[in-house]
Amino acid sequence: MPMTLSTPAFPSPSVTFGHQGRVCIVTGGAQGIGEACVRRFAAEGTKPVIVDVDDIRGQALAQELGALYVRCDVGDKTQVDALVRQALSAYGRIDMLVNNAGIFRAADFLDVTEADFEGKPGYGQF
């Protein structure tokens, strides 16, 4: 069947992906894309673990969704180890990871150096 303008290009929100009951860690989960992931997973019956350094947004989202919030700088291995322990203690397992945390540097494009793109050691290497 050919796609027409009335044919949705993406699955409708009613489509689920079989995540019911699974535990998902979402780094950078307190806002933006991470928050959207957390909300979608929660709507599908997943037990999201919201990981961020923004306590106000993270705790508010966790309270709203009945999720677990863990403050964690994912560039710090000690904090990541503690995060894993907390998630395992709360849920007994970890099924999925959305590795979304990052560092933002507000600067003009021409002022950004290669070192800025490298970021803090550990980010993107969870």
KOLNUMAR-929535 format. One record per residue (C-alpha): residue number from 1; residue in one letter; x negated, y, z negated. Coordinates in steps of 0.2 Angstrom, whole numbers. Example, Ala and Ser with C-alpha at 12.3 -4.5 7.8 and 13.67 -1.06 7.14 Angstrom:
# KOLNUMAR-929535
   i aa     X     Y     Z
   1  a   -62   -22   -39
   2  s   -68    -5   -36
//
This chain:
# KOLNUMAR-929535
   i aa     X     Y     Z
   1  m     0     0     0
   2  p    -8    17     5
   3  m   -10    30    -8
   4  t     1    45    -7
   5  l     2    61   -16
   6  s    16    53   -27
   7  t     5    38   -32
   8  p    -6    42   -48
   9  a   -24    40   -45
  10  f   -27    35   -63
  11  p   -19    23   -74
  12  s    -4    30   -84
  13  p    -7    33  -103
  14  s     4    17  -106
  15  v   -10     6   -99
  16  t   -20    -2  -112
  17  f   -36   -11  -111
  18  g   -35   -25  -124
  19  h   -43   -15  -138
  20  q   -30   -19  -151
  21  g   -38   -22  -168
  22  r   -55   -19  -163
  23  v   -68    -8  -172
  24  c   -76     6  -161
  25  i   -89    18  -167
  26  v   -88    35  -157
  27  t  -103    46  -160
  28  g   -99    64  -157
  29  g   -81    60  -161
  30  a   -75    75  -170
  31  q   -72    86  -154
  32  g   -72    86  -135
  33  i   -74    70  -125
  34  g   -78    61  -141
  35  e   -62    66  -149
  36  a   -52    62  -134
  37  c   -60    44  -135
  38  v   -56    43  -153
  39  r   -38    48  -150
  40  r   -36    36  -135
  41  f   -43    21  -145
  42  a   -32    25  -160
  43  a   -17    25  -149
  44  e   -21     8  -142
  45  g   -23     1  -160
  46  t   -42     2  -161
  47  k   -50     6  -178
  48  p   -60    21  -174
  49  v   -76    26  -184
  50  i   -78    44  -181
  51  v   -96    49  -181
  52  d  -102    67  -181
  53  v  -110    81  -191
  54  d   -95    92  -191
  55  d   -87    87  -208
  56  i   -72    99  -206
  57  r   -66    92  -189
  58  g   -72    74  -192
  59  q   -63    73  -209
  60  a   -47    82  -202
  61  l   -46    70  -187
  62  a   -49    55  -198
  63  q   -35    60  -210
  64  e   -23    63  -195
  65  l   -27    46  -187
  66  g   -30    36  -202
  67  a   -48    33  -196
  68  l   -65    32  -205
  69  y   -76    47  -203
  70  v   -95    45  -207
  71  r  -106    60  -207
  72  c  -122    55  -197
  73  d  -136    63  -187
  74  v  -139    49  -174
  75  g  -156    56  -172
  76  d  -161    50  -189
  77  k  -163    31  -190
  78  t  -159    31  -209
  79  q  -143    39  -207
  80  v  -138    27  -192
  81  d  -142    12  -203
  82  a  -131    19  -217
  83  l  -117    22  -204
  84  v  -118     4  -198
  85  r  -117    -2  -216
  86  q  -102     9  -220
  87  a   -93     3  -204
  88  l   -97   -15  -208
  89  s   -91   -13  -226
  90  a   -75    -5  -221
  91  y   -70   -16  -207
  92  g   -82   -32  -207
  93  r   -87   -30  -189
  94  i   -91   -18  -175
  95  d   -84   -22  -158
  96  m   -88    -7  -147
  97  l   -99     9  -147
  98  v   -96    25  -137
  99  n  -113    34  -137
 100  n  -107    52  -135
 101  a  -117    62  -147
 102  g  -129    75  -140
 103  i  -137    92  -143
 104  f  -131   108  -135
 105  r  -143   122  -132
 106  a  -135   138  -126
 107  a  -147   146  -114
 108  d  -147   152   -96
 109  f  -151   137   -84
 110  l  -168   145   -78
 111  d  -173   146   -97
 112  v  -171   128  -101
 113  t  -187   118  -101
 114  e  -190   100   -98
 115  a  -193    97  -117
 116  d  -175   104  -119
 117  f  -168    90  -108
 118  e  -178    77  -118
 119  g  -169    83  -134
 120  k  -171    77  -151
 121  p  -179    59  -152
 122  g  -166    46  -155
 123  y  -151    55  -146
 124  g  -145    44  -133
 125  q  -155    29  -140
 126  f  -142    24  -153
//
